Amino acid sequence: MTGFDDPALERLWQAAHAGRERRGATGDAHITVPALTPEEAFALDGLPWPGRVRTVLAGATFKTTLSRLQTAVTAAGGDDLDTILTASVGTAPRDLPAESRAQREGRLAFGTWLADHPVVRAHTGLGEWAAHVRRVGSPGPTDRRLVARALDVIIGLPRSPPVARSTLAAELLAGDAHALDADRPLGRICTTLLSWRAGHADGKLDPIQARELWLGYGVEIDPLSCTVLTLGLAPARETPLARALHALLGQAVVLTYGQIRAEPPSCPAGASIFTCENPVVVRAAEQTLRASCPPLICTGGWPNAAVLTLLDDLCAAGATIHHHGDEDEAGLQILAHLTERVGASPWRLEARSGQHGDTRSRPVPEELVLGALIEALRREAGPTGAGR
């Protein structure tokens, strides 16, 4: 490619590469190189342009087409234009129009396959989901294998007697017990399919609703690995869990989703329940306040099913929820979520200002205000805790 690797032609090849991608392998495209440098003008003027009638000048805007550029390259003894563009830019030009056509055809084929799938045709809700997919174009054709696997999973539901979701996954999916977990693609699409099958077209489920959805089809999501960290809970109800919490008063206690569902902790109406985002707050309160700490629940970041179930139960019993978290975008979203769900109000906001400067300019994690938080909990200590 003697001469075509001149750095002064770099912008020409870049513009031609973009034009080739835009118009495809068989289309022509206009090419524009504005504000030519003297070196660029000299290099362009040296190419044998077909039908040229004027000199290429520095400072001008150079315009041509892919077809004219190919003719000039050929006349100069060069290779195929695409070969030159690949060598100059570093990547072969894509055929974007052809790719777009292939995607459209793939989506149409996927939609037809989905609508005709026997599992989809057997359930009205799944038929509605298939129609929705055809309208919005997602999932795409590359997800056909994933969707097919998901349909193979739910075709055997509901299960009786109920089975653990990890067991179901291990049985059906080559021993991968985590294939249906909520953070795995197959688990997410199975949840979506079950939601539509059950008539929940919006598909927006919180962690508790997702568990209940699966359980409605005879699949239990592990009730023991989903937990919540607590301190100072002393329910008034006389149950084994309540007796255990009283015996461990002053110590941090991890409760499972299963325990909370089996024996919802109670509290007096009007009790104040404090929530925090990070376990370090619970640990500091445990070390400092021990049994005098008012009820404190750690969300552990975004609240899981165990956290939400516990807070739902306490709120339903008449408790007032007060939340503190990191002052960052995620922390504010957690506060907004808890405010909407259980009427949580922020506590100890003044701990976020003053001693650490202007908090509007940077987030303040709970670790930097532990002293203020513990002091606030100390002042709240007394007969206002749950079950006290």
C-alpha positions in Angstrom: 0.0 0.0 0.0 2.9 2.3 -0.9 1.8 6.0 -0.4 -1.5 5.1 1.1 0.0 4.9 4.6 0.9 8.6 4.5 -0.3 10.2 7.9 -1.7 13.1 5.9 -4.3 10.7 4.5 -5.4 9.5 8.0 -8.6 11.7 8.1 -9.6 10.7 4.6 -9.4 7.0 5.6 -11.3 7.6 8.8 -14.1 9.5 7.0 -14.2 6.8 4.3 -14.3 4.0 7.0 -17.3 5.7 8.7 -19.0 6.2 5.4 -18.5 2.5 4.4 -20.0 1.4 7.7 -22.9 3.8 7.4 -23.9 2.8 3.9 -22.8 -0.8 3.9 -20.8 -2.9 1.5 -22.9 -2.1 -1.6 -23.8 1.5 -0.9 -22.1 4.7 -1.8 -21.4 7.5 0.7 -20.3 11.1 0.7 -17.0 11.8 2.4 -16.0 15.1 3.9 -12.7 16.2 5.3 -12.9 19.8 6.6 -10.2 22.4 7.2 -7.4 20.7 5.3 -3.8 21.2 6.5 -1.2 21.9 3.9 0.1 18.3 4.2 -3.4 16.9 3.8 -4.1 19.1 0.8 -0.8 18.0 -0.9 -1.5 14.3 -0.2 -5.0 14.5 -1.5 -4.0 16.5 -4.6 -1.5 13.7 -5.4 -4.2 11.1 -5.9 -5.5 10.5 -9.4 -9.1 11.6 -8.9 -11.4 10.9 -11.8 -12.5 14.0 -13.7 -10.6 16.3 -11.4 -10.9 20.0 -12.6 -9.3 21.9 -9.6 -6.4 21.7 -7.2 -7.0 20.7 -3.6 -6.1 23.7 -1.4 -5.2 24.0 2.3 -7.9 25.3 4.5 -10.7 24.1 2.2 -13.2 21.3 2.9 -12.6 18.3 0.7 -15.6 16.4 -0.5 -15.8 13.2 -2.5 -17.6 9.8 -2.5 -16.6 6.2 -1.8 -17.0 5.3 -5.4 -14.7 8.1 -6.6 -12.2 7.2 -3.8 -12.2 3.6 -5.0 -11.5 4.7 -8.6 -8.6 6.9 -7.4 -7.1 4.1 -5.3 -7.4 1.7 -8.2 -5.8 4.2 -10.6 -3.0 4.7 -8.2 -2.3 0.9 -8.1 -3.8 0.4 -4.6 -5.6 -2.6 -3.1 -9.3 -2.9 -2.6 -10.5 0.1 -0.7 -11.8 -2.0 2.2 -8.3 -3.6 2.6 -6.8 -0.1 2.8 -9.4 1.1 5.3 -8.9 -2.0 7.5 -5.1 -1.5 7.5 -5.4 2.3 8.1 -8.1 2.3 10.9 -7.3 -1.0 12.5 -10.7 -2.7 12.1 -12.6 -3.9 9.1 -15.6 -1.7 8.2 -18.8 -3.1 9.5 -21.9 -3.3 7.3 -24.3 -1.6 9.6 -27.3 -1.7 7.2 -26.8 -5.5 6.8 -26.5 -5.9 10.6 -29.6 -3.9 11.1 -31.5 -6.0 8.6 -30.2 -9.2 10.3 -31.3 -8.0 13.7 -34.8 -7.2 12.4 -35.1 -10.5 10.7 -33.8 -12.2 13.8 -36.3 -10.5 16.0 -39.2 -11.4 13.7 -38.0 -15.1 13.6 -37.6 -15.1 17.4 -41.1 -13.6 17.9 -42.6 -16.2 15.6 -40.8 -19.0 17.4 -41.9 -17.7 20.7 -45.5 -17.3 19.8 -45.6 -20.9 18.5 -43.8 -22.4 21.5 -46.2 -25.0 23.1 -45.5 -23.8 26.6 -46.3 -20.2 25.6 -49.5 -21.3 23.8 -50.6 -23.2 26.8 -50.8 -20.2 29.1 -52.6 -17.0 28.5 -50.2 -14.9 30.5 -47.2 -16.2 28.6 -49.0 -15.5 25.3 -49.4 -11.9 26.5 -45.7 -11.8 27.4 -44.8 -13.1 23.9 -46.9 -10.4 22.3 -45.2 -7.8 24.6 -41.8 -9.1 23.5 -42.7 -8.8 19.8 -43.8 -5.2 20.4 -40.8 -4.0 22.3 -38.2 -6.2 20.7 -36.7 -7.8 23.8 -35.4 -10.3 24.5 -33.6 -10.5 21.2 -32.7 -13.5 19.0 -29.5 -14.1 20.9 -31.6 -14.9 23.9 -33.6 -17.7 22.3 -31.5 -20.4 23.9 -31.9 -18.8 27.3 -35.7 -18.4 26.9 -36.0 -22.0 25.7 -34.2 -23.2 28.9 -36.5 -21.0 31.0 -39.6 -22.4 29.4 -38.2 -25.9 29.9 -37.9 -25.1 33.6 -41.4 -23.6 34.2 -43.2 -26.3 32.1 -42.8 -28.6 35.1 -44.3 -26.2 37.6 -46.0 -26.2 40.0 -44.2 -28.8 42.0 -45.9 -30.9 44.7 -44.6 -31.4 47.3 -42.6 -28.1 47.2 -38.9 -28.3 46.2 -36.0 -26.0 47.0 -35.1 -23.7 44.1 -31.5 -24.8 44.3 -32.6 -28.4 44.1 -34.8 -27.7 41.1 -31.9 -26.0 39.4 -29.5 -28.8 40.2 -32.0 -31.4 38.8 -32.8 -29.6 35.6 -29.6 -27.7 34.8 -26.7 -30.0 34.7 -26.1 -29.8 38.5 -25.8 -26.0 38.6 -27.6 -25.4 41.9 -27.3 -21.6 41.4 -28.6 -21.4 37.8 -31.9 -20.0 39.0 -30.6 -17.5 41.5 -32.0 -14.0 41.3 -28.7 -12.6 40.0 -28.4 -15.1 37.2 -29.8 -14.4 33.7 -31.8 -17.7 33.7 -33.2 -17.0 37.2 -34.3 -13.5 36.2 -36.1 -14.6 33.0 -37.8 -17.5 34.9 -39.1 -15.0 37.4 -40.4 -12.8 34.6 -42.1 -15.7 32.9 -43.7 -16.9 36.1 -44.8 -13.4 36.9 -46.6 -13.0 33.5 -48.0 -16.5 33.8 -49.5 -15.5 37.1 -51.0 -12.4 35.5 -48.5 -9.8 36.9 -47.8 -8.1 33.6 -45.6 -5.3 35.0 -43.2 -7.8 36.4 -42.0 -5.4 39.1 -41.6 -7.6 42.2 -39.8 -6.9 45.4 -37.8 -9.7 47.1 -40.7 -10.9 49.1 -43.1 -10.9 46.2 -40.5 -12.9 44.1 -40.3 -15.5 46.9 -44.0 -15.7 47.2 -44.3 -16.0 43.4 -42.0 -19.0 43.3 -43.6 -20.6 46.3 -46.9 -20.4 44.6 -45.5 -22.7 42.0 -44.1 -25.1 44.6 -40.6 -23.8 44.6 -39.1 -22.5 47.9 -36.2 -20.0 47.8 -33.8 -20.8 50.6 -35.4 -19.2 53.7 -32.2 -19.7 55.8 -29.5 -17.9 53.7 -31.6 -14.7 53.6 -30.9 -12.9 56.9 -31.1 -9.7 58.8 -28.8 -8.4 61.5 -30.6 -7.0 64.7 -29.8 -5.7 68.1 -32.2 -4.9 71.0 -35.3 -6.7 69.7 -37.3 -8.0 72.6 -40.8 -8.9 71.3 -43.7 -9.0 73.8 -45.2 -12.1 72.3 -44.4 -15.3 74.1 -42.9 -17.5 71.4 -39.6 -19.5 71.2 -38.1 -16.8 69.0 -39.2 -14.0 71.4 -37.7 -16.0 74.4 -34.4 -16.4 72.5 -34.2 -12.7 71.7 -34.9 -11.8 75.3 -32.1 -14.2 76.4 -29.7 -12.6 73.9 -30.7 -9.0 74.7 -27.6 -6.9 74.3 -26.0 -9.1 71.7 -26.3 -8.8 67.9 -28.6 -11.5 66.6 -28.9 -12.7 63.0 -32.5 -13.7 62.1 -33.4 -15.7 59.0 -36.2 -15.1 56.7 -37.7 -18.4 57.7 -37.7 -17.5 61.4 -39.3 -14.2 60.8 -42.0 -15.7 58.6 -42.7 -18.4 61.2 -42.8 -16.2 64.2 -43.2 -12.5 63.3 -41.7 -10.4 66.1 -44.2 -8.1 67.7 -43.8 -4.7 69.4 -46.0 -2.2 71.3 -47.8 0.3 69.2 -45.8 3.5 68.8 -42.4 1.7 69.5 -39.4 3.4 67.8 -37.4 1.1 65.6 -34.0 2.4 64.3 -32.5 1.1 61.1 -29.0 1.6 59.7 -27.3 0.6 56.5 -24.0 -0.8 57.7 -23.2 -3.6 60.2 -20.4 -1.4 61.7 -23.2 0.6 63.4 -24.7 -2.4 65.0 -21.3 -3.6 66.2 -20.5 -0.2 67.7 -23.9 -0.1 69.5 -23.4 -3.7 70.7 -20.0 -2.8 72.2 -21.1 0.5 73.7 -24.8 0.2 74.7 -25.4 -3.5 75.0 -28.8 -4.2 76.5 -29.7 -0.6 76.7 -29.7 -0.1 72.9 -33.1 0.6 71.4 -34.2 -1.8 68.7 -31.7 -1.5 65.8 -32.0 -3.3 62.5 -29.3 -3.3 59.8 -30.5 -3.3 56.2 -27.0 -4.4 54.9 -27.3 -2.1 52.0 -30.4 -2.5 49.8 -32.9 -4.4 52.0 -33.4 -8.0 51.2 -36.6 -10.1 51.9 -35.7 -10.8 55.5 -35.2 -7.1 56.2 -38.4 -6.1 54.5 -40.4 -8.8 56.1 -39.2 -7.8 59.6 -39.9 -4.1 59.0 -43.3 -4.8 57.4 -44.3 -6.9 60.5 -43.1 -4.2 62.9 -44.7 -1.4 61.0 -48.0 -3.4 60.9 -47.8 -3.8 64.7 -47.6 0.0 65.0 -43.9 0.7 65.2 -42.3 3.9 63.9 -39.3 3.3 61.7 -36.3 5.7 61.7 -33.6 5.2 59.1 -30.0 6.3 58.8 -27.7 5.4 56.0 -24.7 6.5 53.9 -25.2 9.9 52.3 -24.7 8.8 48.7 -27.1 8.1 45.8 -27.6 4.5 46.9 -28.2 5.5 50.5 -30.8 8.1 49.5 -32.6 5.6 47.3 -32.8 3.1 50.2 -34.2 5.8 52.5 -36.8 6.7 49.8 -37.7 3.1 49.4 -38.2 2.6 53.1 -40.1 5.8 53.4 -42.6 4.7 50.8 -42.9 1.1 52.1 -43.0 1.5 55.9 -43.1 5.3 56.4 -39.5 5.5 57.6 -38.2 8.9 58.5 -34.5 9.9 58.7 -32.8 10.1 62.0 -29.7 12.0 63.2 -29.3 14.0 60.0 -27.3 16.6 61.8 -24.6 14.0 62.3 -23.8 14.4 58.6 -22.8 18.0 58.7 -20.5 20.4 60.5 -17.6 18.3 61.7 -16.9 16.8 58.3 -17.3 20.0 56.3 -19.8 20.6 53.5 -21.5 17.2 52.9 -23.1 18.4 49.8 -19.7 18.1 48.1 -19.0 14.5 49.1 -20.9 11.6 50.5 -20.5 10.8 54.2 -20.5 7.1 55.1 -21.9 6.0 58.4 -18.4 4.9 59.5 -17.4 8.6 59.8 -20.3 9.5 62.1 -20.4 6.5 64.4 -19.9 8.5 67.6 -22.8 10.8 66.8 -25.0 7.8 65.9 -24.2 5.9 69.1 -24.8 9.0 71.2 -28.2 9.5 69.5 -29.1 5.8 70.2 -28.0 6.3 73.8 -30.4 9.2 74.3 -33.2 7.1 72.8 -32.5 4.2 75.2 -35.3 3.5 77.7 -38.8 2.0 77.8 -39.6 2.9 74.1 -38.1 -0.2 72.5 -40.0 -3.1 71.0 -41.5 -5.2 73.7 -40.2 -3.1 76.6 
